Amino acid sequence: MASTSIAEQLAKLKDRRDKLDKSRRDKAAKIETAARNLETDRRALEDLDTEQRGLDADVDATARLETDLAGAAKARTEAHDLGADDVTKIGQAQTALAARIEQELSQARRDALATEIDKIDAAIAKAATAADAAAAGLATAEKAAADARVAADAAAAEHADVLRQLVAVPQRTEAARARVAALHAAANAAVDSGRTAEAFVRNRDLQKALTDLDAAVKDPQGGQLADRLPKLWSDNLAAAAALTSARAAVEPLRAKATEARQQRDALAAARDENIAAALSKPGA
């Protein structure tokens, strides 16, 4: 049997190695693909988990709402039925009570008491109306003060912004001048030292810097900003004055609203006492 040459053995080994390498690369590619798919699935699962948590919260909230609505409906029905029952039963009793009172209390006495009670309730109603009007006036004044605060802040911010821009104009010009001076000096130094190539580069930069400086010098923005400042400052002062005025108007109205509310509450609290006093009046 003829022996296999070294060249043939090498060729076979290389062929096995190539097949093995291909198999290895195929497996590695499959693993990489599987890893990418796994990462994609992991992110998808995280998204689903997030969606699930949100949905669970919605389900729980909706279930609570359903329970609350059912409870409210039940309570409303019960209250309605009990109220209707009271209207019927106590209404009948009140009719009988009124008939008995008419028998035992003269018309003149009833009319006198009704007049006194109407006066008491009218005073309470008048005080309540005054309290509501005072509260509305206070609310209007507080809103005006809040609006004035917003307007004053806006006016101050606009003035400060324009002033900042105006201050920045000469600063930009000075920065451009400094760059021109530096490049001019660098270009001259390069020429004097025989570094003509560097001088060429510096001179190109100098040309551009001079163009920028010329644009900064001729920029009309500084004048435009300066022209705007007087009116902006006037608006700022006017807005601040309006804010001061609006704030000053609030406290008196707050005191008035407090007094009106206290008067209303005092009359309401004293109703039974005032009715008792009316009952104690001779002939009332």
C-alpha positions in Angstrom: 0.0 0.0 0.0 1.5 3.3 -1.1 2.1 5.8 1.6 0.4 9.2 1.6 2.7 12.1 0.9 3.2 14.9 3.3 1.6 17.3 0.7 -1.5 15.1 0.5 -1.7 14.8 4.3 -1.3 18.6 4.6 -4.1 19.1 2.0 -6.4 16.8 4.0 -5.6 18.5 7.2 -6.2 21.9 5.7 -9.5 20.6 4.3 -10.6 19.3 7.7 -9.5 22.5 9.3 -11.5 24.6 6.7 -14.6 22.4 7.3 -14.1 22.7 11.0 -13.6 26.4 10.8 -16.8 26.7 8.7 -18.7 24.7 11.2 -17.4 26.8 14.0 -18.3 30.0 12.2 -21.7 28.7 11.4 -22.3 27.8 15.1 -20.9 31.2 16.2 -23.2 32.9 13.7 -26.2 30.9 15.0 -25.2 31.8 18.6 -24.9 35.5 17.7 -28.3 35.4 15.9 -29.8 33.6 18.8 -28.3 36.2 21.2 -29.7 39.1 19.1 -33.1 37.4 19.0 -32.9 36.8 22.8 -32.0 40.4 23.4 -34.9 41.5 21.1 -37.2 39.1 22.9 -36.0 40.4 26.3 -36.7 44.0 25.4 -40.1 43.0 24.0 -40.8 41.2 27.2 -39.8 44.3 29.2 -42.2 46.3 27.1 -44.9 43.8 27.6 -44.3 43.8 31.4 -44.5 47.6 31.4 -47.7 47.5 29.4 -49.0 44.7 31.7 -48.3 46.8 34.9 -50.1 49.8 33.3 -53.0 47.6 32.3 -53.2 46.0 35.8 -53.3 49.5 37.3 -56.1 50.4 34.9 -58.0 47.3 35.7 -57.6 47.8 39.5 -58.7 51.5 39.2 -61.7 50.6 37.0 -62.7 47.9 39.4 -62.5 50.3 42.3 -64.5 52.8 40.3 -67.1 50.2 39.5 -67.3 49.3 43.2 -67.5 53.0 44.2 -70.2 53.7 41.6 -72.2 50.7 42.8 -71.9 51.9 46.4 -72.8 55.4 45.4 -75.8 54.1 43.5 -76.9 52.0 46.4 -76.5 54.9 48.9 -78.3 57.2 46.5 -81.2 54.8 46.2 -81.4 54.2 49.9 -81.2 58.0 50.7 -83.9 58.6 48.0 -86.2 55.9 49.5 -85.7 57.1 53.0 -86.2 60.7 52.1 -89.3 59.9 50.1 -90.6 57.9 53.1 -89.8 60.9 55.4 -91.6 63.3 53.1 -94.7 61.1 53.2 -94.7 60.2 56.9 -93.4 63.4 58.4 -95.3 65.4 55.9 -98.5 63.8 57.1 -97.4 64.4 60.7 -96.5 68.0 59.9 -100.0 68.6 58.4 -101.6 67.3 61.6 -99.1 69.4 63.7 -100.0 72.5 61.7 -103.7 71.9 62.3 -103.1 71.5 66.0 -101.0 74.7 66.1 -103.7 76.6 64.3 -106.2 75.5 66.9 -104.0 76.5 69.9 -102.2 79.6 68.5 -104.0 82.7 67.2 -103.6 83.9 63.6 -102.2 87.2 64.9 -99.6 85.4 67.0 -98.6 83.2 64.1 -98.3 86.1 61.7 -96.2 88.1 64.2 -93.8 85.1 64.7 -93.6 84.5 60.9 -92.7 88.2 60.4 -90.0 88.1 63.0 -88.5 84.9 61.6 -88.7 86.3 58.0 -86.7 89.3 59.3 -84.1 87.1 60.8 -83.7 84.9 57.7 -83.7 88.0 55.5 -80.8 89.5 57.5 -78.9 86.2 57.1 -79.6 86.1 53.4 -78.5 89.7 53.0 -75.3 89.0 54.9 -74.7 85.9 52.8 -75.1 87.9 49.6 -72.7 90.6 50.9 -70.2 87.9 51.9 -70.4 86.3 48.4 -70.0 89.7 46.7 -67.0 90.5 49.0 -65.4 87.1 48.2 -65.9 87.6 44.5 -64.3 91.1 44.7 -61.4 89.6 46.6 -61.0 86.8 44.0 -61.0 89.4 41.2 -58.4 91.5 43.0 -56.2 88.5 43.6 -56.4 87.4 40.0 -55.5 91.0 38.9 -52.5 90.9 41.3 -51.4 87.6 39.9 -51.8 88.8 36.3 -49.9 92.0 37.3 -47.1 89.8 38.8 -46.8 87.9 35.5 -46.8 91.1 33.5 -44.2 92.6 35.8 -42.0 89.5 35.6 -42.3 89.5 31.8 -41.4 93.2 31.5 -38.4 92.9 33.8 -37.2 89.8 32.0 -37.5 91.4 28.6 -35.6 94.5 29.8 -32.9 92.4 31.4 -32.5 90.3 28.2 -32.1 93.3 25.9 -29.7 94.9 28.4 -27.7 91.7 28.5 -27.6 91.7 24.7 -26.5 95.3 24.6 -23.7 94.7 27.0 -22.6 91.7 25.0 -22.2 93.8 21.8 -19.0 95.7 22.7 -17.7 92.5 24.4 -18.0 90.7 21.0 -16.3 93.6 19.3 -13.4 93.6 21.9 -13.0 89.9 21.4 -12.8 90.4 17.6 -10.2 93.2 18.1 -8.2 90.9 20.4 -8.2 88.2 17.8 -7.1 90.6 15.0 -4.3 91.9 17.2 -3.1 88.4 18.1 -3.2 87.2 14.5 -1.5 90.4 13.2 1.3 89.9 15.7 1.7 86.2 14.9 1.8 86.9 11.1 4.4 89.6 11.5 6.5 87.4 13.8 6.4 84.5 11.3 7.5 86.8 8.5 10.3 88.3 10.5 11.5 84.8 11.5 11.4 83.5 7.9 8.5 81.2 8.5 6.7 82.3 5.4 4.4 79.3 5.1 3.2 79.9 8.7 2.9 83.6 7.9 0.7 82.7 4.9 -1.7 80.7 7.2 -1.7 83.4 9.9 -2.4 86.1 7.3 -5.4 84.2 5.9 -6.8 83.9 9.4 -6.1 87.6 9.9 -8.1 88.5 6.8 -11.1 86.5 8.1 -10.7 88.1 11.5 -10.6 91.5 10.0 -13.8 90.7 8.1 -15.4 89.6 11.3 -14.3 92.7 13.1 -15.6 94.9 10.4 -19.0 93.2 10.6 -19.0 93.6 14.3 -18.2 97.3 14.0 -20.9 97.9 11.4 -23.5 95.7 13.2 -26.6 97.9 13.8 -27.8 95.6 16.6 -26.2 97.7 19.3 -28.0 100.8 18.2 -31.3 99.0 17.8 -31.0 97.5 21.3 -30.1 100.8 22.8 -33.1 102.4 21.1 -35.4 99.8 22.6 -34.2 100.2 26.2 -36.0 103.4 27.1 -39.4 102.1 26.3 -38.6 98.7 27.9 -37.5 100.5 31.0 -40.6 102.6 31.0 -42.8 99.5 30.5 -40.9 97.8 33.4 -41.5 100.7 35.7 -45.2 100.9 34.7 -45.6 97.1 35.2 -44.0 97.3 38.6 -46.2 100.2 39.6 -49.3 98.3 38.4 -48.2 95.3 40.5 -47.8 97.5 43.6 -51.2 99.0 43.1 -52.8 95.6 42.5 -51.3 94.2 45.6 -52.3 97.2 47.6 -55.9 96.6 46.5 -56.0 93.0 47.8 -55.6 93.5 51.5 -58.5 95.9 52.1 -60.8 93.6 50.1 -59.4 90.6 52.0 -60.4 92.3 55.3 -63.8 93.3 53.9 -64.4 89.7 52.8 -63.3 88.3 56.2 -65.6 90.8 58.0 -68.6 90.0 55.7 -68.0 86.3 56.2 -67.8 86.6 59.9 -71.0 88.7 60.0 -72.8 86.1 57.9 -71.6 83.3 60.1 -72.5 85.2 63.3 -76.1 85.8 62.1 -76.5 82.2 61.0 -75.1 81.0 64.3 -77.4 83.3 66.3 -80.6 82.4 64.3 -81.9 80.1 67.0 -81.1 82.6 69.7 -82.8 85.4 67.8 -85.9 83.2 67.2 -85.9 82.5 70.9 -85.8 86.2 71.6 -88.7 86.7 69.2 -90.7 84.0 71.0 -90.2 85.8 74.3 -91.6 89.1 73.0 -95.0 89.8 74.5 -97.6 89.5 71.8 -95.1 88.4 69.2 
